[in-house]
Amino acid sequence: MAASRYLDAHKVLELKAGMLMMKRIHIIGSVGSGKTTLAKILSNRLRIPHYELDNVVWRRTASGDVRRTVQERDERLGKIISTEQWILEGAHHTWIESSLKNADLIILLDIPYSKRVYRIIKRFILQKIGIEKANYKPTFQIFRKMFFWNAAYQNQNRQEILELLSTYDGKVVILKNNKDIEPYLTG
């Protein structure tokens, strides 16, 4: 994507005004990029339900997470995007095209690698001491996988996502740091 698609001050004002009209928002980015935080804030501010794509993929049970079949996953996603209002967030990019097509706005959180590493470590510590809630059991195995997923995003998935999003030119915003995201978090 060209640099002209990065957020500037005029685009922030335009988007903040337009957010009230946007009812279907897809947020994508790596683990640790701030997707869930942004989705929750926008959900609260816009009074639109938000959904985590991990919960579309995984059925949460008392004995552990169970991966849904591709058909179950796609049906679940279809039910969400068939509604009038939604905010979807996740790192998944290979099966979410129906969501992107139906979105009024697509936000890519393209946060620097080192910042994501810091957030992964911080999140794990906060989850382990019970300050932050997790949809999954925060095990050391999951913690290690997050570093793997973060590296995979940096080395391969990021480019694939940028190419995928290039077909949705008019409705994609790329946020690269906290300064870009801050306008969405404040009134």
C-alpha positions as CSV (number, residue, x, y, z in Angstrom):
1,M,0.0,0.0,0.0
2,A,1.2,3.4,-0.8
3,A,2.4,5.8,1.9
4,S,-0.5,8.1,1.1
5,R,-2.9,5.7,2.8
6,Y,-1.2,6.2,6.1
7,L,-3.2,8.3,8.5
8,D,-2.7,12.1,8.6
9,A,-4.4,14.8,10.7
10,H,-7.1,15.5,8.1
11,K,-7.9,11.8,7.8
12,V,-8.2,11.5,11.5
13,L,-10.8,14.3,11.7
14,E,-12.7,12.9,8.7
15,L,-12.7,9.4,10.2
16,K,-13.8,10.5,13.6
17,A,-16.8,12.3,12.1
18,G,-17.5,9.3,9.8
19,M,-17.2,6.7,12.7
20,L,-20.7,7.5,13.8
21,M,-21.9,6.4,10.3
22,M,-19.8,3.2,10.2
23,K,-21.6,0.2,11.5
24,R,-19.3,-2.6,10.3
25,I,-15.6,-2.4,11.2
26,H,-12.9,-5.0,10.8
27,I,-9.7,-4.5,12.8
28,I,-6.7,-6.6,11.8
29,G,-3.1,-6.9,13.0
30,S,-0.6,-9.1,14.8
31,V,-0.8,-10.4,18.3
32,G,0.1,-7.6,20.6
33,S,-1.0,-4.8,18.2
34,G,-3.9,-3.6,20.3
35,K,-6.8,-5.0,18.3
36,T,-8.9,-6.1,21.2
37,T,-8.4,-2.9,23.1
38,L,-9.3,-0.8,20.2
39,A,-12.3,-3.0,19.4
40,K,-13.6,-2.7,22.9
41,I,-13.3,1.0,23.0
42,L,-15.0,1.5,19.6
43,S,-17.7,-1.0,20.6
44,N,-18.4,1.0,23.8
45,R,-18.2,4.4,22.1
46,L,-20.3,3.4,19.0
47,R,-22.6,1.0,20.9
48,I,-21.8,-1.8,18.4
49,P,-21.1,-5.4,19.4
50,H,-17.5,-6.6,18.9
51,Y,-16.4,-10.1,18.2
52,E,-12.9,-11.7,18.4
53,L,-12.1,-13.9,15.5
54,D,-10.3,-16.3,17.8
55,N,-13.8,-17.0,19.3
56,V,-15.1,-17.7,15.8
57,V,-12.3,-20.2,15.3
58,W,-12.3,-21.8,18.8
59,R,-15.1,-23.2,20.9
60,R,-14.2,-22.4,24.5
61,T,-15.0,-25.3,26.9
62,A,-14.2,-26.0,30.5
63,S,-11.7,-28.7,29.5
64,G,-10.0,-26.5,26.9
65,D,-10.4,-24.9,23.5
66,V,-11.7,-27.0,20.6
67,R,-11.1,-25.8,17.0
68,R,-14.3,-25.5,15.0
69,T,-14.5,-27.1,11.6
70,V,-14.0,-24.8,8.6
71,Q,-17.8,-25.1,8.0
72,E,-18.7,-24.2,11.6
73,R,-16.2,-21.3,11.5
74,D,-17.5,-19.9,8.2
75,E,-21.1,-20.2,9.4
76,R,-20.3,-18.4,12.6
77,L,-18.6,-15.6,10.7
78,G,-21.5,-15.4,8.2
79,K,-24.0,-15.0,11.1
80,I,-22.0,-12.1,12.5
81,I,-21.5,-10.2,9.2
82,S,-25.1,-10.7,8.2
83,T,-26.1,-8.4,11.0
84,E,-26.3,-4.6,10.6
85,Q,-23.6,-3.7,13.1
86,W,-20.4,-5.4,14.1
87,I,-16.8,-4.9,15.0
88,L,-14.6,-7.9,14.2
89,E,-11.0,-8.1,15.3
90,G,-8.3,-10.6,14.8
91,A,-5.0,-11.6,13.2
92,H,-6.6,-14.1,10.8
93,H,-6.4,-13.1,7.2
94,T,-6.7,-16.2,5.0
95,W,-10.5,-16.8,5.4
96,I,-12.0,-13.4,6.3
97,E,-12.6,-11.9,2.9
98,S,-16.4,-11.9,3.4
99,S,-15.9,-9.7,6.4
100,L,-13.6,-7.3,4.5
101,K,-16.1,-7.1,1.7
102,N,-18.9,-6.2,4.0
103,A,-16.9,-3.8,6.2
104,D,-17.5,0.0,6.1
105,L,-14.0,0.5,7.5
106,I,-10.9,-1.8,7.8
107,I,-8.3,-0.8,10.3
108,L,-4.8,-2.4,10.1
109,L,-2.8,-2.0,13.3
110,D,0.7,-2.1,11.9
111,I,2.5,-1.5,15.2
112,P,6.3,-1.9,15.4
113,Y,7.7,-5.4,16.2
114,S,9.4,-4.4,19.4
115,K,6.3,-2.7,20.8
116,R,4.3,-5.9,20.1
117,V,6.9,-8.0,21.9
118,Y,6.7,-5.7,24.9
119,R,2.9,-5.9,24.9
120,I,3.0,-9.7,24.6
121,I,5.2,-10.0,27.7
122,K,3.2,-7.4,29.7
123,R,-0.1,-9.2,28.8
124,F,1.2,-12.6,29.9
125,I,2.4,-11.2,33.2
126,L,-0.9,-9.4,33.8
127,Q,-2.9,-12.5,32.9
128,K,-0.8,-14.8,35.1
129,I,-1.3,-12.6,38.2
130,G,-5.0,-12.3,37.4
131,I,-5.2,-8.6,36.5
132,E,-6.1,-9.1,32.9
133,K,-8.7,-11.6,31.7
134,A,-8.0,-14.0,28.9
135,N,-10.3,-16.2,26.7
136,Y,-7.7,-18.9,26.9
137,K,-5.6,-20.4,29.7
138,P,-2.4,-18.3,29.7
139,T,0.2,-21.1,29.6
140,F,3.8,-20.8,28.9
141,Q,3.2,-22.8,25.7
142,I,0.7,-20.1,24.5
143,F,3.1,-17.4,25.5
144,R,5.8,-19.0,23.3
145,K,3.4,-19.3,20.4
146,M,2.6,-15.6,20.6
147,F,6.3,-14.9,19.8
148,F,6.1,-17.3,16.9
149,W,2.9,-15.7,15.6
150,N,4.4,-12.2,16.0
151,A,7.5,-13.2,14.0
152,A,5.3,-14.9,11.3
153,Y,3.3,-11.6,11.0
154,Q,6.5,-9.6,10.6
155,N,8.2,-12.0,8.1
156,Q,5.2,-13.1,6.0
157,N,1.7,-12.3,7.1
158,R,2.1,-8.6,7.1
159,Q,2.9,-8.5,3.4
160,E,0.1,-10.9,2.6
161,I,-2.3,-8.7,4.5
162,L,-1.1,-5.5,2.8
163,E,-1.7,-7.2,-0.6
164,L,-5.1,-8.4,0.5
165,L,-6.1,-5.0,1.8
166,S,-4.9,-3.2,-1.4
167,T,-8.2,-4.3,-3.1
168,Y,-10.2,-2.4,-0.5
169,D,-8.5,0.9,-1.2
170,G,-11.1,3.4,-0.1
171,K,-12.0,1.9,3.3
172,V,-8.6,0.9,4.7
173,V,-6.8,2.9,7.4
174,I,-3.3,1.9,8.5
175,L,-2.4,2.9,12.1
176,K,1.3,2.6,12.8
177,N,1.8,3.7,16.3
178,N,0.0,4.9,19.5
179,K,-0.2,8.5,18.1
180,D,-2.2,7.3,15.2
181,I,-4.6,5.3,17.4
182,E,-5.0,7.9,20.1
183,P,-7.7,9.9,18.3
184,Y,-9.9,6.8,18.4
185,L,-9.4,6.4,22.1
186,T,-10.3,10.0,23.1
187,G,-13.5,11.8,22.6
